[in-house]
Amino acid sequence: MSLLVLAGLASGACQVAPATVSGGRSAGSAPVVVVPAADDPAEAPAASAPAAEVPAASAPAAEAPAGAPAATPSATPLVLSGTRRVTIVRVGAFEAGLSLLDRGRLAEVDDDQGRQVFVPTPLGGAEFLIKSYLGGGTGKPVCWQVHNPNNSRPLFVRGAPCRAKDAAQRFVIAAATGGGPREFVISNRWAYLRDSARSGLILEELGDVPPASSFRFNDTGPAPRG
């Protein structure tokens, strides 16, 4: 077959009929894309190759609502587990420790008078009974209780028989801001335990003012039974 004939056949093969619209009018020639033939059929591109798959981006982690409290460790400090007895010293005090005196009031002393062995006993949440024992953890426990003297003088802590359901005996013990691992603030119904130069240890509502006193709990061994 002559080269002229082959050229004519190729030219006819590349012609595309014009598209028409309603009424038989020509809509113009559609563009033609010519794909070069491949020497090896296996290398020819697929007529309708699927679009490349793109891995879905991981959804960003949900942010906590503004003002929501940050998550805190669930582990309870050993000194607050109810299984250890402690002595309690006000941070900033020199040689004095807390003692529930025989006459009943919580005070700071630098000798061995009163009950100086304490067992913070969990009641759920951050609330505790604070049991007081004689030296070495002996005797029947006496619990801290908030007392209102009703004479315009400040609230203070004194001893009473332990009653877990009594709100005046349910103390909140919370980690002191910026303190060590065994430093805490102690409160009862928004009144915080603090030192007063005039009245000794008192409880006072502070409003927006940070607690003035914090306390260090020193582990002295296993809690007594009962």
C-alpha positions in Angstrom: 0.0 0.0 0.0 1.3 3.4 -0.9 2.3 6.1 1.6 -0.4 8.4 0.2 -3.1 5.8 1.0 -1.9 5.2 4.5 -1.8 9.0 5.2 -5.4 9.3 3.9 -6.6 6.5 6.2 -4.9 8.0 9.2 -6.4 11.4 8.5 -9.9 9.9 8.2 -9.4 8.0 11.5 -8.7 11.2 13.4 -11.8 13.0 12.2 -14.5 13.5 14.8 -18.1 14.3 13.9 -19.2 17.7 15.2 -21.6 17.7 18.1 -25.1 18.9 17.4 -27.7 20.6 19.5 -31.5 20.7 19.2 -32.6 21.5 15.7 -29.5 20.0 14.1 -27.3 23.0 14.4 -23.6 22.3 15.0 -22.3 23.1 18.5 -18.8 23.3 17.1 -16.1 20.7 17.1 -15.3 19.1 20.4 -11.6 19.2 21.4 -9.7 16.1 20.6 -7.0 14.6 22.9 -4.6 12.4 21.1 -2.8 9.8 23.2 0.4 8.5 21.7 0.4 4.8 21.2 2.7 2.8 23.5 5.1 0.3 22.1 4.1 -2.1 24.9 0.3 -2.4 25.6 1.0 -2.9 29.3 2.5 0.6 29.5 -0.6 2.3 27.9 -2.4 4.5 30.4 -5.8 3.3 31.6 -8.7 5.0 29.8 -10.3 6.1 33.1 -7.7 5.8 35.8 -9.2 6.4 39.3 -8.1 9.5 41.1 -5.2 9.0 43.6 -6.5 8.3 47.1 -5.5 10.8 49.7 -5.4 9.5 53.3 -8.0 11.3 55.5 -6.5 13.8 57.9 -6.8 12.8 61.6 -9.4 14.9 63.4 -7.9 17.3 65.8 -8.3 16.5 69.5 -11.3 18.1 71.1 -10.4 21.1 73.3 -11.7 21.3 76.8 -14.4 24.1 77.3 -13.0 27.4 78.5 -12.9 27.5 82.2 -13.1 23.7 82.7 -10.9 22.4 85.4 -7.7 20.7 84.3 -7.5 17.0 84.9 -5.7 16.1 88.1 -3.9 12.9 89.1 -6.3 10.5 90.9 -3.6 9.1 93.3 -4.2 10.1 96.9 -1.1 11.2 98.9 -0.2 8.4 101.4 -0.6 10.8 104.3 -4.2 11.3 103.4 -5.1 7.6 102.8 -6.3 7.0 106.3 -3.6 4.3 106.8 -0.9 6.6 108.2 -0.6 8.7 111.4 0.9 12.1 111.0 2.1 15.1 113.0 1.0 18.5 111.6 3.2 21.6 111.6 2.3 25.0 110.2 4.6 26.0 107.4 6.7 28.9 108.8 6.4 27.7 112.4 9.8 27.0 114.0 9.5 24.3 116.7 5.8 24.2 117.4 3.4 21.5 116.2 -0.3 21.2 116.3 -1.9 19.7 119.3 -5.5 19.1 120.4 -5.1 20.2 124.0 -6.7 18.4 126.9 -9.0 21.4 127.5 -10.2 20.8 123.9 -8.8 23.6 121.7 -6.4 23.1 118.8 -3.2 25.0 119.4 0.5 25.1 118.5 2.8 23.7 121.2 6.5 23.1 121.6 6.2 20.3 124.2 4.4 17.0 124.4 1.0 18.1 125.9 -2.3 17.2 124.3 -3.0 15.0 121.3 -0.4 15.4 118.6 -1.0 12.3 116.6 -3.5 12.7 113.8 -5.1 10.4 111.2 -6.9 12.2 108.3 -9.6 9.7 107.4 -11.2 10.0 103.9 -14.9 10.6 103.7 -15.1 10.9 99.9 -14.0 13.8 97.6 -11.6 16.0 99.5 -13.4 15.8 102.9 -11.8 14.1 105.9 -12.4 13.4 109.6 -9.2 14.4 111.4 -8.8 11.9 114.3 -6.6 12.8 117.2 -4.7 10.4 119.4 -2.5 10.4 122.4 1.3 9.9 122.0 2.1 6.9 119.9 -1.4 6.7 118.6 -3.0 5.3 121.7 -6.4 5.7 123.3 -9.8 6.3 121.7 -9.7 9.0 119.0 -11.2 12.5 119.4 -12.1 14.4 116.2 -11.6 18.0 115.1 -14.8 20.0 115.1 -15.4 23.6 114.2 -16.7 25.6 117.2 -18.5 29.0 117.0 -18.2 30.8 120.4 -21.1 33.1 119.4 -19.4 36.1 121.1 -18.0 37.8 118.0 -14.7 35.9 118.5 -13.3 33.8 115.6 -14.2 30.2 114.9 -11.8 27.7 116.3 -11.2 23.9 116.4 -11.9 21.8 119.4 -12.2 18.1 120.1 -15.5 16.1 120.0 -16.6 12.5 119.7 -16.2 11.4 116.0 -19.3 11.8 113.9 -18.7 11.4 110.1 -22.1 13.0 109.2 -21.5 16.1 111.3 -20.7 18.9 108.8 -18.6 20.7 111.5 -16.2 17.7 111.5 -15.9 17.3 107.7 -12.7 19.2 106.8 -11.4 19.8 103.3 -7.7 19.1 102.9 -6.2 20.5 99.6 -2.7 20.8 98.2 -1.2 24.2 99.0 -0.4 26.2 95.9 3.3 26.2 95.3 3.9 24.0 98.4 5.7 20.7 98.7 4.1 17.3 98.2 3.0 17.1 101.9 1.8 20.7 102.3 -1.9 21.4 102.5 -4.5 24.0 103.4 -7.3 23.0 105.7 -10.8 24.4 105.6 -14.4 23.7 106.7 -17.3 25.2 104.8 -15.1 28.0 103.2 -13.5 28.9 106.5 -9.7 28.3 106.4 -7.5 27.3 109.3 -4.8 29.9 109.9 -2.6 31.4 112.5 -3.7 34.6 114.2 -1.1 36.6 116.3 -4.0 37.6 118.6 -6.1 34.5 118.8 -3.9 31.5 117.9 -5.3 29.0 115.4 -8.6 30.1 114.0 -10.9 29.5 111.1 -11.8 32.4 108.9 -13.6 32.9 105.6 -11.2 34.6 103.2 -13.3 35.4 100.1 -10.9 35.9 97.2 -7.8 36.2 99.4 -5.5 33.2 99.3 -5.2 31.1 102.5 -2.7 32.7 104.9 -1.5 29.5 106.5 -0.5 26.1 105.1 0.4 22.9 107.0 3.0 20.2 106.5 1.9 16.6 107.3 4.8 14.4 108.5 4.3 10.7 108.3 5.2 8.9 111.5 4.0 5.4 110.8 0.9 3.1 110.4 -2.4 4.5 111.7 -3.7 3.0 114.9 -6.8 0.8 114.6 -10.1 2.4 115.4 
